[in-house]
């Protein structure tokens, strides 16, 4: 199987090439990514716990799904594709904002991403892919914020970075 490639971008999100995903993380090269947040009608966020065998951040809690866009794929197409691959359902998504972050990991890899944050709404149960997801749960915004404050080591780096910005968005956009 051919290794997945990521889209290298400049700080204006303009594509400048492709690179194998692992190589991009080894070299800490800026590349395009996305993070999807799915909420239910109680304004709870569906969190996923990353699978135990992931090469970074295993068993940590994070947003509903995240990954990398493929060449020729829009952000929304990528978000829907990955939501179905990881969580087993599809819903309409809307882009909220994007930001750049750089986070080194203990294993020598570094996430350096221009991350597009998207939101969707769903009230069912996911059909999780065990190759990607260990577990899942619904959590309300305040509980996530409190838990993240008390147990930050349980959450992925990018989720902690996004959540502050996302929290304010949710406060302004209650269903």
FITOR-165946 format. One record per residue: x, y, z of N, C-alpha, C, O in turn. Coordinates in pm, whole numbers, plus 50000, padded with zeros to 5 digits. Layout:
% residues N
n.X / n.Y / n.Z / ca.X / ca.Y / ca.Z / c.X / c.Y / c.Z / o.X / o.Y / o.Z
X / Y / Z / X / Y / Z / X / Y / Z / X / Y / Z
...
END
This chain:
% residues 175
n.X / n.Y / n.Z / ca.X / ca.Y / ca.Z / c.X / c.Y / c.Z / o.X / o.Y / o.Z
50084 / 49881 / 50000 / 50000 / 50000 / 50000 / 50088 / 50125 / 50000 / 50183 / 50134 / 50078
50057 / 50219 / 49915 / 50133 / 50342 / 49904 / 50107 / 50430 / 50026 / 49993 / 50444 / 50071
50215 / 50488 / 50080 / 50199 / 50574 / 50197 / 50119 / 50699 / 50160 / 50136 / 50756 / 50053
50034 / 50739 / 50252 / 49952 / 50858 / 50230 / 50040 / 50982 / 50220 / 50139 / 50997 / 50292
50003 / 51071 / 50129 / 50076 / 51196 / 50114 / 49997 / 51311 / 50174 / 49874 / 51308 / 50179
50069 / 51411 / 50221 / 50006 / 51533 / 50272 / 50038 / 51648 / 50178 / 50136 / 51643 / 50102
49955 / 51750 / 50184 / 49972 / 51868 / 50099 / 50056 / 51970 / 50175 / 50013 / 52023 / 50278
50176 / 51999 / 50124 / 50260 / 52101 / 50185 / 50204 / 52237 / 50146 / 50164 / 52258 / 50031
50202 / 52329 / 50241 / 50147 / 52462 / 50216 / 50239 / 52568 / 50275 / 50322 / 52540 / 50362
50221 / 52692 / 50226 / 50287 / 52805 / 50291 / 50191 / 52861 / 50396 / 50082 / 52807 / 50416
50229 / 52967 / 50462 / 50145 / 53021 / 50570 / 50015 / 53083 / 50520 / 49927 / 53114 / 50601
50002 / 53101 / 50388 / 49876 / 53149 / 50329 / 49788 / 53034 / 50281 / 49689 / 53056 / 50211
49824 / 52911 / 50317 / 49751 / 52790 / 50279 / 49755 / 52765 / 50128 / 49663 / 52704 / 50073
49860 / 52812 / 50062 / 49878 / 52785 / 49920 / 49962 / 52659 / 49904 / 50071 / 52650 / 49962
49913 / 52560 / 49827 / 49988 / 52435 / 49810 / 50124 / 52459 / 49745 / 50136 / 52536 / 49649
50227 / 52393 / 49798 / 50362 / 52406 / 49741 / 50424 / 52270 / 49711 / 50540 / 52261 / 49671
50346 / 52163 / 49729 / 50397 / 52030 / 49697 / 50330 / 51922 / 49780 / 50241 / 51949 / 49860
50375 / 51799 / 49757 / 50326 / 51682 / 49831 / 50444 / 51613 / 49897 / 50557 / 51621 / 49848
50418 / 51544 / 50008 / 50523 / 51469 / 50077 / 50456 / 51353 / 50150 / 50342 / 51363 / 50193
50529 / 51243 / 50162 / 50477 / 51132 / 50242 / 50449 / 51180 / 50384 / 50526 / 51258 / 50440
50340 / 51132 / 50441 / 50295 / 51181 / 50572 / 50402 / 51164 / 50680 / 50430 / 51258 / 50754
50461 / 51047 / 50688 / 50562 / 51023 / 50792 / 50682 / 51115 / 50775 / 50734 / 51169 / 50873
50727 / 51134 / 50651 / 50840 / 51222 / 50624 / 50809 / 51367 / 50665 / 50894 / 51435 / 50722
50686 / 51412 / 50637 / 50646 / 51548 / 50675 / 50649 / 51564 / 50827 / 50686 / 51670 / 50877
50610 / 51459 / 50899 / 50613 / 51466 / 51045 / 50756 / 51451 / 51100 / 50787 / 51505 / 51206
50841 / 51380 / 51029 / 50981 / 51370 / 51070 / 51054 / 51502 / 51049 / 51137 / 51541 / 51131
51024 / 51571 / 50939 / 51093 / 51695 / 50903 / 51023 / 51821 / 50955 / 51073 / 51932 / 50936
50907 / 51803 / 51019 / 50830 / 51916 / 51074 / 50794 / 52019 / 50967 / 50801 / 52139 / 50991
50755 / 51971 / 50849 / 50719 / 52059 / 50737 / 50572 / 52099 / 50750 / 50487 / 52017 / 50781
50543 / 52227 / 50725 / 50406 / 52277 / 50733 / 50319 / 52210 / 50626 / 50353 / 52211 / 50508
50208 / 52152 / 50670 / 50116 / 52086 / 50577 / 49972 / 52108 / 50621 / 49944 / 52145 / 50735
49882 / 52085 / 50527 / 49738 / 52108 / 50548 / 49678 / 51991 / 50627 / 49712 / 51875 / 50604
49589 / 52025 / 50719 / 49519 / 51925 / 50800 / 49380 / 51978 / 50832 / 49347 / 52092 / 50798
49300 / 51895 / 50896 / 49168 / 51941 / 50940 / 49128 / 51871 / 51069 / 49176 / 51762 / 51100
49041 / 51936 / 51143 / 48985 / 51882 / 51267 / 48834 / 51903 / 51264 / 48787 / 52015 / 51244
48760 / 51795 / 51284 / 48614 / 51800 / 51281 / 48559 / 51788 / 51423 / 48602 / 51702 / 51501
48465 / 51876 / 51455 / 48393 / 51871 / 51582 / 48247 / 51843 / 51550 / 48184 / 51919 / 51476
48192 / 51736 / 51606 / 48050 / 51705 / 51587 / 47980 / 51726 / 51720 / 48023 / 51678 / 51824
47869 / 51800 / 51714 / 47788 / 51828 / 51832 / 47650 / 51766 / 51815 / 47604 / 51744 / 51703
47586 / 51736 / 51928 / 47448 / 51688 / 51924 / 47355 / 51803 / 51963 / 47400 / 51915 / 51987
47226 / 51774 / 51970 / 47129 / 51881 / 52000 / 47130 / 51924 / 52148 / 47058 / 52016 / 52186
47212 / 51857 / 52231 / 47232 / 51901 / 52370 / 47356 / 51988 / 52382 / 47397 / 52025 / 52492
47417 / 52021 / 52268 / 47540 / 52100 / 52260 / 47659 / 52026 / 52324 / 47749 / 52088 / 52380
47656 / 51893 / 52316 / 47768 / 51812 / 52361 / 47857 / 51780 / 52241 / 47809 / 51769 / 52128
47986 / 51767 / 52266 / 48082 / 51735 / 52161 / 48109 / 51585 / 52164 / 48129 / 51527 / 52271
48110 / 51522 / 52046 / 48149 / 51382 / 52036 / 48302 / 51377 / 52035 / 48366 / 51426 / 51942
48359 / 51317 / 52139 / 48504 / 51301 / 52148 / 48541 / 51159 / 52106 / 48463 / 51066 / 52124
48660 / 51145 / 52052 / 48713 / 51013 / 52025 / 48841 / 50994 / 52104 / 48917 / 51089 / 52127
48864 / 50870 / 52145 / 48991 / 50832 / 52206 / 49071 / 50762 / 52096 / 49025 / 50663 / 52038
49188 / 50814 / 52068 / 49270 / 50758 / 51961 / 49309 / 50613 / 51991 / 49332 / 50576 / 52106
49316 / 50532 / 51886 / 49350 / 50391 / 51901 / 49485 / 50373 / 51970 / 49574 / 50457 / 51958
49498 / 50264 / 52042 / 49619 / 50238 / 52123 / 49745 / 50219 / 52040 / 49855 / 50236 / 52092
49732 / 50185 / 51912 / 49849 / 50159 / 51829 / 49887 / 50277 / 51739 / 49973 / 50261 / 51652
49826 / 50394 / 51757 / 49862 / 50512 / 51676 / 50008 / 50549 / 51701 / 50059 / 50532 / 51812
50076 / 50600 / 51598 / 50220 / 50628 / 51613 / 50249 / 50754 / 51693 / 50364 / 50776 / 51733
50148 / 50837 / 51718 / 50163 / 50943 / 51818 / 50028 / 50966 / 51885 / 49923 / 50944 / 51825
50033 / 51011 / 52008 / 49914 / 51043 / 52087 / 49817 / 50925 / 52102 / 49696 / 50946 / 52098
49867 / 50801 / 52121 / 49774 / 50689 / 52140 / 49695 / 50704 / 52269 / 49747 / 50751 / 52370
49570 / 50664 / 52264 / 49478 / 50661 / 52379 / 49442 / 50799 / 52434 / 49376 / 50808 / 52537
49484 / 50905 / 52367 / 49446 / 51038 / 52413 / 49311 / 51076 / 52355 / 49275 / 51032 / 52245
49236 / 51157 / 52429 / 49106 / 51206 / 52384 / 49125 / 51328 / 52296 / 49216 / 51409 / 52316
49038 / 51339 / 52197 / 49049 / 51448 / 52102 / 48913 / 51477 / 52040 / 48813 / 51414 / 52076
48910 / 51571 / 51945 / 48786 / 51603 / 51875 / 48737 / 51483 / 51795 / 48805 / 51381 / 51788
48620 / 51495 / 51735 / 48551 / 51383 / 51671 / 48637 / 51311 / 51568 / 48641 / 51187 / 51568
48705 / 51383 / 51482 / 48802 / 51320 / 51392 / 48895 / 51427 / 51336 / 48863 / 51546 / 51336
49009 / 51382 / 51287 / 49103 / 51473 / 51224 / 49193 / 51393 / 51131 / 49212 / 51272 / 51148
49248 / 51461 / 51033 / 49336 / 51395 / 50938 / 49394 / 51499 / 50843 / 49408 / 51617 / 50877
49428 / 51452 / 50723 / 49490 / 51537 / 50622 / 49410 / 51529 / 50492 / 49361 / 51422 / 50455
49398 / 51641 / 50426 / 49334 / 51646 / 50296 / 49423 / 51573 / 50194 / 49545 / 51567 / 50209
49360 / 51517 / 50093 / 49433 / 51456 / 49982 / 49438 / 51554 / 49866 / 49356 / 51646 / 49857
49534 / 51535 / 49778 / 49546 / 51622 / 49660 / 49414 / 51622 / 49584 / 49357 / 51517 / 49556
49365 / 51742 / 49551 / 49242 / 51757 / 49475 / 49115 / 51750 / 49558 / 49006 / 51760 / 49503
49127 / 51734 / 49686 / 49012 / 51720 / 49775 / 48987 / 51851 / 49850 / 49082 / 51911 / 49902
48863 / 51896 / 49856 / 48833 / 52017 / 49935 / 48839 / 51983 / 50084 / 48838 / 51866 / 50122
48846 / 52085 / 50166 / 48846 / 52063 / 50311 / 48721 / 51987 / 50355 / 48729 / 51892 / 50432
48605 / 52030 / 50304 / 48479 / 51966 / 50345 / 48470 / 51822 / 50295 / 48422 / 51735 / 50368
48516 / 51795 / 50173 / 48518 / 51657 / 50123 / 48607 / 51570 / 50211 / 48571 / 51457 / 50244
48722 / 51622 / 50248 / 48816 / 51548 / 50333 / 48755 / 51521 / 50470 / 48766 / 51410 / 50523
48691 / 51621 / 50527 / 48629 / 51605 / 50658 / 48521 / 51498 / 50657 / 48514 / 51415 / 50747
48436 / 51501 / 50555 / 48329 / 51400 / 50544 / 48386 / 51260 / 50522 / 48340 / 51163 / 50581
48488 / 51250 / 50436 / 48551 / 51120 / 50409 / 48606 / 51060 / 50538 / 48581 / 50944 / 50569
48680 / 51142 / 50611 / 48746 / 51090 / 50730 / 48648 / 51063 / 50844 / 48667 / 50970 / 50922
48543 / 51143 / 50853 / 48440 / 51119 / 50953 / 48377 / 50981 / 50931 / 48353 / 50907 / 51026
48351 / 50949 / 50805 / 48294 / 50817 / 50775 / 48396 / 50706 / 50801 / 48360 / 50601 / 50854
48523 / 50727 / 50763 / 48626 / 50625 / 50783 / 48652 / 50598 / 50931 / 48669 / 50482 / 50970
48656 / 50702 / 51013 / 48689 / 50685 / 51155 / 48567 / 50655 / 51241 / 48572 / 50568 / 51328
48457 / 50729 / 51217 / 48343 / 50723 / 51308 / 48220 / 50653 / 51249 / 48124 / 50628 / 51321
48222 / 50623 / 51120 / 48117 / 50544 / 51060 / 47988 / 50617 / 51029 / 47884 / 50554 / 51014
47992 / 50749 / 51019 / 47874 / 50824 / 50978 / 47917 / 50949 / 50902 / 48033 / 50989 / 50906
47820 / 51009 / 50832 / 47846 / 51132 / 50757 / 47741 / 51235 / 50798 / 47625 / 51201 / 50822
47783 / 51358 / 50806 / 47691 / 51469 / 50829 / 47745 / 51591 / 50756 / 47862 / 51595 / 50720
47660 / 51689 / 50734 / 47707 / 51813 / 50672 / 47806 / 51883 / 50764 / 47790 / 51881 / 50886
47907 / 51943 / 50706 / 48010 / 52014 / 50783 / 48017 / 52158 / 50734 / 47981 / 52190 / 50621
48065 / 52243 / 50824 / 48085 / 52384 / 50793 / 48223 / 52423 / 50847 / 48259 / 52386 / 50959
48299 / 52498 / 50766 / 48430 / 52544 / 50812 / 48412 / 52662 / 50907 / 48331 / 52752 / 50882
48490 / 52661 / 51016 / 48483 / 52769 / 51115 / 48602 / 52864 / 51105 / 48584 / 52985 / 51090
48721 / 52809 / 51112 / 48843 / 52890 / 51112 / 48961 / 52797 / 51085 / 48945 / 52675 / 51082
49078 / 52854 / 51065 / 49200 / 52774 / 51054 / 49311 / 52845 / 51131 / 49304 / 52965 / 51157
49412 / 52768 / 51165 / 49525 / 52821 / 51241 / 49645 / 52732 / 51216 / 49632 / 52620 / 51167
49762 / 52783 / 51250 / 49887 / 52707 / 51236 / 49940 / 52672 / 51374 / 49940 / 52756 / 51464
49983 / 52549 / 51389 / 50048 / 52511 / 51515 / 50164 / 52416 / 51485 / 50170 / 52352 / 51381
50256 / 52410 / 51581 / 50372 / 52321 / 51572 / 50388 / 52254 / 51707 / 50403 / 52321 / 51810
50385 / 52121 / 51707 / 50392 / 52046 / 51833 / 50483 / 51925 / 51818 / 50449 / 51830 / 51747
50600 / 51927 / 51883 / 50688 / 51810 / 51880 / 50639 / 51702 / 51976 / 50580 / 51731 / 52080
50663 / 51576 / 51939 / 50626 / 51462 / 52023 / 50751 / 51392 / 52074 / 50860 / 51409 / 52020
50734 / 51312 / 52179 / 50846 / 51241 / 52240 / 50915 / 51144 / 52144 / 51033 / 51113 / 52162
50843 / 51096 / 52043 / 50900 / 50997 / 51951 / 50981 / 51059 / 51836 / 51019 / 50989 / 51743
51007 / 51191 / 51843 / 51087 / 51258 / 51741 / 51006 / 51316 / 51626 / 51061 / 51387 / 51542
50877 / 51287 / 51620 / 50792 / 51342 / 51516 / 50737 / 51477 / 51560 / 50729 / 51506 / 51679
50699 / 51559 / 51463 / 50644 / 51691 / 51493 / 50523 / 51716 / 51404 / 50528 / 51696 / 51283
50415 / 51760 / 51464 / 50299 / 51808 / 51389 / 50323 / 51956 / 51361 / 50339 / 52035 / 51454
50326 / 51993 / 51235 / 50336 / 52134 / 51197 / 50228 / 52154 / 51091 / 50250 / 52130 / 50972
50113 / 52199 / 51136 / 49996 / 52195 / 51051 / 49924 / 52328 / 51040 / 49920 / 52408 / 51134
49867 / 52350 / 50922 / 49770 / 52454 / 50901 / 49636 / 52379 / 50908 / 49596 / 52312 / 50813
49571 / 52392 / 51022 / 49456 / 52309 / 51058 / 49325 / 52382 / 51032 / 49301 / 52490 / 51087
49240 / 52322 / 50947 / 49107 / 52377 / 50917 / 49008 / 52312 / 51013 / 48992 / 52190 / 51014
48941 / 52393 / 51094 / 48847 / 52342 / 51194 / 48706 / 52350 / 51137 / 48662 / 52453 / 51086
48634 / 52236 / 51148 / 48499 / 52225 / 51093 / 48403 / 52177 / 51201 / 48442 / 52113 / 51298
48275 / 52207 / 51180 / 48172 / 52166 / 51274 / 48059 / 52097 / 51199 / 48028 / 52132 / 51085
47998 / 52000 / 51265 / 47882 / 51930 / 51212 / 47792 / 51892 / 51327 / 47831 / 51902 / 51444
47671 / 51847 / 51296 / 47573 / 51810 / 51399 / 47521 / 51670 / 51370 / 47493 / 51635 / 51255
47507 / 51590 / 51477 / 47464 / 51451 / 51464 / 47414 / 51406 / 51600 / 47471 / 51443 / 51703
47307 / 51327 / 51602 / 47252 / 51281 / 51730 / 47259 / 51131 / 51751 / 47217 / 51081 / 51855
47312 / 51059 / 51653 / 47317 / 50913 / 51666 / 47443 / 50865 / 51735 / 47521 / 50943 / 51791
47462 / 50733 / 51729 / 47584 / 50673 / 51781 / 47675 / 50642 / 51664 / 47628 / 50601 / 51558
47804 / 50660 / 51682 / 47897 / 50627 / 51573 / 47917 / 50475 / 51564 / 47885 / 50400 / 51656
47970 / 50434 / 51451 / 48013 / 50295 / 51432 / 48165 / 50302 / 51414 / 48214 / 50302 / 51301
48237 / 50308 / 51525 / 48381 / 50340 / 51521 / 48465 / 50233 / 51452 / 48435 / 50114 / 51458
48570 / 50280 / 51385 / 48668 / 50195 / 51319 / 48779 / 50167 / 51422 / 48853 / 50258 / 51458
48791 / 50042 / 51469 / 48890 / 50011 / 51574 / 49035 / 50029 / 51532 / 49124 / 50034 / 51617
49061 / 50040 / 51401 / 49197 / 50070 / 51356 / 49234 / 50215 / 51385 / 49352 / 50249 / 51391
49133 / 50300 / 51402 / 49155 / 50442 / 51424 / 49114 / 50491 / 51563 / 49177 / 50580 / 51620
49008 / 50432 / 51616 / 48943 / 50484 / 51736 / 48931 / 50375 / 51842 / 48883 / 50265 / 51813
48973 / 50406 / 51963 / 48963 / 50312 / 52075 / 48825 / 50319 / 52139 / 48765 / 50217 / 52172
48776 / 50443 / 52157 / 48648 / 50463 / 52224 / 48593 / 50601 / 52185 / 48658 / 50676 / 52111
48474 / 50633 / 52234 / 48413 / 50763 / 52206 / 48318 / 50797 / 52320 / 48280 / 50711 / 52399
48281 / 50925 / 52328 / 48182 / 50968 / 52428 / 48133 / 51108 / 52391 / 48200 / 51183 / 52321
48015 / 51141 / 52441 / 47963 / 51278 / 52433 / 48004 / 51349 / 52561 / 47995 / 51291 / 52669
48049 / 51473 / 52550 / 48081 / 51554 / 52668 / 48034 / 51696 / 52643 / 48051 / 51750 / 52533
47976 / 51757 / 52746 / 47935 / 51897 / 52728 / 48059 / 51987 / 52738 / 48161 / 51949 / 52795
48046 / 52105 / 52684 / 48158 / 52198 / 52668 / 48224 / 52231 / 52801 / 48346 / 52230 / 52812
48143 / 52262 / 52901 / 48198 / 52300 / 53033 / 48274 / 52184 / 53097 / 48379 / 52204 / 53158
48222 / 52062 / 53082 / 48289 / 51945 / 53140 / 48424 / 51922 / 53071 / 48523 / 51890 / 53138
48428 / 51939 / 52940 / 48556 / 51925 / 52868 / 48654 / 52030 / 52920 / 48769 / 51999 / 52950
48608 / 52152 / 52930 / 48696 / 52261 / 52974 / 48753 / 52233 / 53113 / 48872 / 52251 / 53137
48668 / 52189 / 53205 / 48712 / 52156 / 53342 / 48809 / 52039 / 53341 / 48914 / 52044 / 53405
48772 / 51933 / 53269 / 48856 / 51812 / 53267 / 48992 / 51841 / 53204 / 49094 / 51790 / 53250
48992 / 51923 / 53101 / 49117 / 51959 / 53036 / 49208 / 52038 / 53130 / 49331 / 52024 / 53127
49146 / 52119 / 53214 / 49222 / 52197 / 53312 / 49282 / 52104 / 53418 / 49397 / 52122 / 53459
49204 / 52005 / 53463 / 49246 / 51915 / 53571 / 49332 / 51799 / 53523 / 49416 / 51749 / 53598
49312 / 51755 / 53400 / 49385 / 51638 / 53348 / 49432 / 51663 / 53204 / 49392 / 51590 / 53113
49514 / 51764 / 53182 / 49554 / 51798 / 53044 / 49626 / 51684 / 52972 / 49624 / 51677 / 52849
49690 / 51596 / 53046 / 49766 / 51486 / 52985 / 49676 / 51384 / 52916 / 49727 / 51298 / 52844
49544 / 51391 / 52935 / 49451 / 51298 / 52872 / 49409 / 51341 / 52731 / 49340 / 51267 / 52662
49451 / 51461 / 52689 / 49404 / 51519 / 52563 / 49518 / 51544 / 52465 / 49632 / 51568 / 52506
49486 / 51539 / 52336 / 49588 / 51565 / 52233 / 49628 / 51713 / 52235 / 49551 / 51800 / 52277
49749 / 51737 / 52189 / 49804 / 51873 / 52185 / 49713 / 51964 / 52102 / 49677 / 52073 / 52147
49677 / 51919 / 51981 / 49598 / 52006 / 51892 / 49459 / 52032 / 51950 / 49405 / 52142 / 51933
49402 / 51934 / 52017 / 49269 / 51955 / 52076 / 49274 / 52064 / 52182 / 49185 / 52149 / 52190
49378 / 52061 / 52264 / 49392 / 52165 / 52368 / 49410 / 52303 / 52305 / 49358 / 52402 / 52356
49485 / 52310 / 52195 / 49506 / 52438 / 52127 / 49375 / 52488 / 52065 / 49337 / 52604 / 52083
49307 / 52399 / 51993 / 49182 / 52437 / 51925 / 49073 / 52472 / 52024 / 48997 / 52566 / 52001
49065 / 52399 / 52133 / 48948 / 52408 / 52219 / 48922 / 52549 / 52270 / 48806 / 52591 / 52278
49025 / 52621 / 52304 / 49002 / 52756 / 52356 / 48930 / 52842 / 52252 / 48833 / 52910 / 52284
48977 / 52839 / 52129 / 48913 / 52915 / 52021 / 48774 / 52860 / 51992 / 48679 / 52936 / 51972
48763 / 52729 / 51990 / 48636 / 52663 / 51959 / 48533 / 52689 / 52069 / 48414 / 52709 / 52041
48579 / 52689 / 52192 / 48491 / 52715 / 52306 / 48421 / 52850 / 52290 / 48300 / 52861 / 52311
48496 / 52951 / 52252 / 48436 / 53084 / 52233 / 48338 / 53085 / 52117 / 48235 / 53152 / 52122
48370 / 53010 / 52013 / 48278 / 52999 / 51899 / 48146 / 52937 / 51947 / 48038 / 52986 / 51913
48155 / 52831 / 52025 / 48033 / 52763 / 52072 / 47951 / 52852 / 52165 / 47828 / 52849 / 52162
48019 / 52928 / 52245 / 47947 / 53020 / 52333 / 47864 / 53120 / 52251 / 47756 / 53161 / 52293
47916 / 53157 / 52134 / 47848 / 53254 / 52048 / 47747 / 53190 / 51954 / 47667 / 53262 / 51893
47748 / 53059 / 51939 / 47664 / 52992 / 51839 / 47588 / 52874 / 51899 / 47590 / 52764 / 51844
47522 / 52896 / 52009 / 47440 / 52788 / 52069 / 47330 / 52751 / 51972 / 47278 / 52836 / 51899
47293 / 52623 / 51973 / 47182 / 52579 / 51887 / 47051 / 52639 / 51932 / 46946 / 52614 / 51872
END
